[in-house]
Amino acid sequence: MAKAIQAYFPEPNLAGLGNNFNNATPQVPKNPFYNGKVDYALSPSNQISSSLQIFFSTTQWQSSWGKQPICYGSERCGNQIVNSQQWAVSDRWTLSPTAINEARINFVRQHYNTFAPSGGQNFPSKLGLNNVPPDYFPTITISGVVPTSLSPGKIGGGTQNTFAYSDNFTWVKGRHTVKLGGGAQQIPIQHSCYLEFRVVRLLGTLYWTGLRGFPFGASKLVLTYCCSHYIWS
């Protein structure tokens, strides 16, 4: 098992016993923005306005190890997707020279997802780890004077939608102005579910070339993270 894991650590490419590895990893971001606005007059006293702003971001993160699909620590080293949208519609109605009503509807969506490049390749089985969920590369940590680690990288995502509604009425009477109105918003939130494998008991010792006393064990804890909730205000 130690030999199989060792193969995913990069070889030194600089002289010396420490700080002997360097790698430049280019990132590939794509961040297009789209904006638009339309105003339409139904009549001289009634105008409708609509607007939108859309942002799609896709970033292909590269591992600082330079040996994908394996990542270093908790870094991002896979594809990250962010989708942000905002849509708004308003209706302004001049009822009289002293009375105006304005209604607004607003929708905001935020979606993100981070994928680990080792997903679906059954790395635990390739490394000789039994009874482990056959999904991502496990997190391997070596502590000491110069700690290091291997991991699947960042995993997870979620979606949050916000619906907002409001209506405001303004009435002017002589030197007095009266304003009435109200608003409401609902926010359903859904986070992605994923499994996390953790070693919770260390059994035995494996000896690596150049690394001594690296413990690992067979006991495990599988945690499932999933969250969904709803907010009204």
N, C-alpha and C positions, 0 to 999 in steps of 0.2 A: 504494500500500500504506500509506504513512504517513497519508494522509487517511482511509483506512478504519479504521486503528487509532485515530487521534485522536478519532474519533466516540465511542469507548467511555470516554474520560476525561471526568469530570464537569466542568461549567463552574463557575467561581468563583461563590460566593454570598455572599462577604464582601468588604469593601474591602481594598485593598492588594495588593502583589506576592507576598507570602508569607503562609502561614497564612490563606489566603483561602477555605477551603472547610470547611463544617461540615455534618454530617449525623447525625441520631439514628436508629439502626437498631434497632427492637425485635426481640427474639428470642422464639421461641415454644416453650418446653420443655414436655414432657409426661412425667412421671415417676411412673407408678403402681407401688406396691409390693404384693405379695401374700405373706402369711405363714400357715402352718398347721402344726399338730402333732396327732398322734393317738397315744394310748397304748392298748394292748390287752393284757389278761392272758389268756394261753392257759391258764394254771393258776396256782395260788398261787406256784409256783416258777419260772415262765417268763413273762417280759413282753417284748413287742415295742413299740418306739417308732419312729415315722416323722415326719419334719418336712420342710418345704419353705420356700424363700424365692425369690421370683421378682421381678425388677426389669426392666421394659421402659421404656426411655428413648428418646424421639423428640424431637429438637430441630431446628427449622427456622431455620437461621442466615441472617441477612440480610447482604448485602454492605455494608461501610461506605461504599463509593462510592455506594450507592443506585441502581446501574444494573445489576441482575442481568439476564442470567446471568453477568456479568463480575465478578470479585472483585479485591480489593486484596491484593497480595503473597501470603503463604502463609496467609491467614486462612481460616476455615471460612465458607462462604457458601451452603451447600446443606443437604440433609437429612442428619442424622447419627442413626444408629440404634445403640443399645446394648441387648443382651439378656443379662442375668446370671441364672443359675439355680443353686440349690443344693438337692440332694435327699439325704436321709440316712435310713438304716434301721439299727436296732440290735436285737439279741436278747440279753437278759440271762437267763441260766439258772442258777438256784441248785441245784447238784447235791446239796449237803449243807450243813449248817450251817457247814462249814469250806471249802467248795469252790464257787467261782463262775466261770462262763465268760461272756464278753461278746464278741460278734462285731458288727462294724460295716461297712457299705457306704456310701460317700459318692460323690456325683457332682456336679461343679461345671462349669458351662458359661459361657464368656465369648465373646460374639460382638459385633463392632462393624463398622460400615460407614459410610463417609462418601462422599456422592455430590456431584459437581460439577454445578451447574445447566446448564453449557454442553455437557454430554456428549451425543453423538449428533446435534449440529446442524451438523457439518462447518464449523466456524469457520475452519480454515486456508484452505479454498477460498474462503470469503467474503472473506477478507482478501487473497487473491492469493498465498498461499503454496503452491507446488507441491511434490509428492513428500513430503508430510507426512501422517502418519496422520490420517484424517478423523474425529477424535473431539472432543477438548477444545480450548478456547481456549488458544493458546500463552502462555507466560510472556514478557511484554515488560518489560524493566527499563531505566530511564533513570537513569544515575548522575550525580553532580555535587554541588553544594552542597546542593540539596534533591532527593534521589533519590525516585523514585516507580516504581510498577510496576502492571501488569495481569497477571492470572493466572486459571487455572481454579479456584483454591482447593484445599483439601485433598481428596485422593483416596486411597482405600485402605480396607482392612479385613482382617478375619481372624477365625478361630475357634479357641478353645482349650478342649478338654475334659479334665477330670481325673477319673479313676476311682481311688478309693482303697479298699483292703480291709485289714481288720485283725481279729485275734482275740487275746484276752488271757484267760489262765487264772490265777486266784488261789487259793492253797491255804494255809490257816492250820493250823499244827501247834504247839500249845503257845504258846511265846513267839516262834515263828518264822513268818515269812510268805514264801512262795515265789511269785514271779510269773513266768509264762512267756507269751510272745506274739510276734507278728510282724505285719508289714504290708507292703503293696506298693502302688505307684501307677503308672499309665500316663497319659501326657500326649501325645496327638496334637495337633499344632499346624498349622494351615493359614492362610497369609496370602494375600490376594487378589492376583491378577496384574493389572498395568496397564502401559501404555506411557507413556514419558516422552520428549518431544521436546526436544532441546537444540540450540541453535546453537553450533557449535564453531569456526566461522571467520567473521570479519566481512568483508564485501565491500561497498564503496561507502558512500555517505553519503546519508541522507534528511534533508530540511529541512522542519521543521514551522513552522507559525505560532506564534511565541513560543518555539520550541525549536530550537536549531541544533546540528548535529553529532551527530545520533542515528544510530549505525551499525547496520546490519543485514545479514545475509548469507544465502546460499542453502545453504551446507553444513550438514549436520545429523548428529545421532547419535540413534538410537532405542534406548532401553534398555528391556528387559522385566524387571520385578521380580516374582518369584514364589518363595515359600519354603514348604516343608513339612518338618517333622521330627517325630520321635517320641522320647519320653523314658520310660525305665523306671527305677524305683528301688525 
